[in-house]
Amino acid sequence: MTEGFLLAQRLEADSLFLVDWPLCQVRLMDDARFPWLILVPRRPGLEEWTELEPEDSALLAQEIGRAAEALARMFTPTKLNVGALGNIVRQMHVHVIARFATDAAWPGPVWGQGLRIPYEALPRDRLCAGLLPLLK
């Protein structure tokens, strides 16, 4: 049921497409301070996790696990954060973030901590090249 799915403008502007999974579009948050994936269920008009059909809810949990595993394998983080806030972008999406005791926001949340630092082209391309095999 991906017909009619449109990505929220803010998500499109702040992140880069990586791959489509059975339920979610997987995107890299364009913030070089944190290894950060965003999963966006490709369901039109979806705003809340509770609006998902039970099968999709189970699939989302599996895909969150897949994203977390990819970040864990690539980065060996201190902690993996998973969040679905939706206060700024109402479209249902889930953040999966690799956190380190040395990162710019530790131990607090990444939201509202300084300004986003977009990736430079070469580090971004290397990161994507390393992540894609783990996400496929």
Secondary structure by P-SEA (a helix, b strand, c coil): ccccccccaaaaaaccccccccccbbbbccccccbbbbbbcccccccccccccaaaaaaaaaaaaaaaaaaaaaccccbbbbbbbccccccbbbbbbbbcccccccccccccccccccccaaaaaaaaaaaaaaac
